[in-house]
Structures are given as C-alpha cells and as structure tokens.
Amino acid sequence: MVTRTRIAPSPTGFMHIGTLRTVMFDYFLARQTGGQFVVRIEDTDQARLVAGAVEGLLNTFKKLDLDYDEGPVLLTDGTLGEKGDFGPYTQSQRLHLYKPYADKLLTDGNAYVCFCTTERLTEMRAAQMAAKQNPRYDRRCAALSPDEVKARQDAGERYVVRMRIPEGESRFVDAIRGEISFNNADVDDQVIVKSDGFASYHLAVVVDDYLMKISHVLRGEEWISSTPKQIILCEMLDIQMPIYAHVPLILNPDKTKLSKRKGDVSVESYLAKGYLPATLINFISTLGFNPKADQEIYERAELVKLFDLSKVSRAGAVMNIEKLDWMNHQYLMQLSQGELVAVVQPFTTLDLSSLTLQKALMIERERVSRLTEFADKLSSYVSIASYNPEVLVWKKSTKEDSLLQLTNISNVLSLLEDAVFDSVTLLEAAIKEYINSNGLQNGNVLWPLRVALSGLEKSASPYELLWVLGKDETLVRLQQAQKLIG
Ligand code: GLU
C-alpha cells in the first residue's frame, strides 16, 4: 500500500501551530515511505470562510519551505492553481462527487430525509438537556414513508439528510492511542447533506479520503468523537477505512488547551516574533515525539528517517517557550554570516550590508534568542545614544581614574597595528598584556573602555566591540567618552 497522507484545513484563518505539528507528521510519514502528502481545502461550511485564508495557508507552507505533492498551489501572479491527479482539491468544487454516495446511503436505507426545522431541533435539545440527557436527534423523521417524503419534498419543504446510526459498537485502532471503541447509542444521527445541498464535513471527508486514496488520516484529538460517524459511513458505503491517528493537543504551560485568548497560536505569529522556520519545524515536530533521549536538534531529513507514529506521546504536549527560545538560539548560531544577514534584515530598518553591522550580527547573536531582538542591539554600533557619564565609572573606581584609563588605553590602541583589529583574540592578548605589564586592575580599564565603545551598561565584551568597530571608530568613541567624563 502506498502511504498517502493529507492535511485538510478549513479556510477559516491562519495555520494553527497544532496544525503544523500534524502537517509535519504527515510529511515525515509520506517522505519516509516514498508516498505522497496531499493538501485538501475543506470549505463545505461556507458560512465560516475567511477571504484570503487559502492563500495565507499556502504562503505559510512556502515560508517554511514545506513541499507537498498534491493540492492547491499559489501561482506567481498570486492566483490559485493546483497540482495532482486526484483533484479538484477544494471541497466546494467536488459537490457532484458526493451526491452519488449520499444517494446510495438513502437507497440502502442507511440515511433518511429529515424535515425538522431549526426551531423544533432547538426545542428538542433544550428538553433533552433539561431531562439531563445527551442532546441528539430524536429520529422523528426516521420512519417517514417514501411517499410522504416525496410529497413534502415536492411541496418545497426544506430538508437535510441524516445517516441512520446502527445499533452496536464502533471500534478502530488509533495508530497513536491504540484501540478506541464507542457505543453507537452515544452517536448522533449526523447530518450528511445540509439543507443548502452541500455535503456535510462527515460525508465529504469520508468520500474524499477514499477517492484520494488516503491511507493515513492524521488529525488533532478533537476529532476523535467524529471518527465513529466516519467509520460507520465507510462500512455503509463499503469502502476501505483509512488508518486513523489522533494527535494530542498542544497545551499552555498551565496545561490548558493552547488557545487564542492565552497567547499566540498561529504559525505566522511565531515567525513574526523572530523564530526561524527551521526552529519552528524542529520544535513542533519533537513536541511529544522525541526519538533520541539525548538529542534536541534534528535536521529535517533525520526526522524523516526517525519518525514513528507509534512513538508519539498520547499525552498533551506543553508548549515550552523557553525551550523554543533556546532552540532558536542554537539555530541562529549555526547560520553563516550571509544567512544571518538575510534572516535579520526584515526585522530591522538598518541596512545590514555594511561590514560593521555584519560583524556586529556575528557577535550579538551570542546573546539573542529571537530575530526581533537584533534591531535594538545593532543600533549602538551605528551610532551611540547619549548616555550618563557616570556609567563610564567602574563601581570600584573613580571618575578621575576612569578618565586616566580612557586616555591611556586610547594611546595604546592608537599604536596597535591595524591587523590586530582583525582578530578578537589578538585584541584581547594586546590589552591583557598592557593591563598586566602595568599592574592594572581589569575592571579599571575594561569597564570604561567597554562603556565608551557601546554607551551601554551591558554589552558585548570590549574585545568584540573593538573588532566590530575597527580602529578609527574606536578612537573617535574613546575621545567622545573622555570629553564626556572630563
Ligand atoms: N476540516 C477539518 C479541520 O478543519 C479537518 C478534519 C480532518 O482532518 O478530518 O481541521
């Protein structure tokens, strides 16, 4: 059997971070078996559509450099096309394909026409709730005769089609959770064709997964309660049921469900906060799935090899932002200078083509977790903001001594050969040699030097600052500091 996985988002907004986790699992499974990964747009609920959501979703795929084999694609002119032999891949374009299945269910007596109005259903539910029963359709229309149904349809009465849930039990083996069974008495006679003629989600999903030859249905655990309806539909239609795997929820640190109210949930918001696509993919793919106890950073290709559905944890996975920050830092440290410039540029208005800023980036990334933190850190390399001269004085020193040290170190640095400024190590050696041979205290020299170069109480080391700024700018800043303190 060829492995074919799919993600089937409804175009109601941005890609949720939990959806990305399912996308990655779909992707790994398809790639490790030489199968295909399909994107299908589930827009049968026309009332919930959000304009631009499909484009936004596909854009997120692009930003994450995630390839899929079939589904809608964004064309260069911004419009939508598609790729693959099993299309169309948008459900509203497939309505004609669902109809024969709905008809078969009706003909076989596995579904029935229901004329109950919204008002009646609301009253029925209220009465059931009052009687502490689970709200479910009471089957008033289940026994209507074919003649009555026809007469009411001919008279133009609005109706839906409901599946007739049989007695008994429904079971399936979830690839993450093992065997799950439901008592059919707890399953509602689900609407499969709505009054506007659209197939409902349940019918469309079953027919599409079948026609698109989907072998594995991976989705969030909130869909577990839908699964009995879908496996019953597969049985009624005599079609092979896919393998189901319900992926656990992603939780806030307080173990509540990750929701918009408590923080960010969209992949886009994490990208905007300055996490690298590769970090997000590594982080989310190993949330609740950790193939090696002593490893956190994985190449995508490595995860393709190692992924194993049966090793995905059944428990909800906590979104640990500290770990995400740590991981992003690891990824930032791995980038080449050119790559670093390219990823930081959109997060600052500074022109990063200057050599000073490129060097500054290499230094500052040591202390940065997210791309958004760079802009602030870089500005002092372009020009120093005005600062309180008191800051130049080390806590164990005096103003007079600080001025003396600044004057002396300025002379020492001006005499160094230009080549020394090309290496942090050489700069450090030269300054240490000066401090030691003159019997000076590190703090007395290094503190005012560092503040004079950065204007900041906290910054990179003086040796790094010297390397980034170069000899000329260094001497200018030291002179300014001497004036300020003098
Ligand atoms: N259309 C559903 C959603 O919006 C997909 C459910 C499924 O994967 O079966 O998430």
Residues whose N, C-alpha, C, O or C-beta is under 5 A from the ligand:
A	BS01	LIG	A8 P9 S10 E42 V205 L218 R219
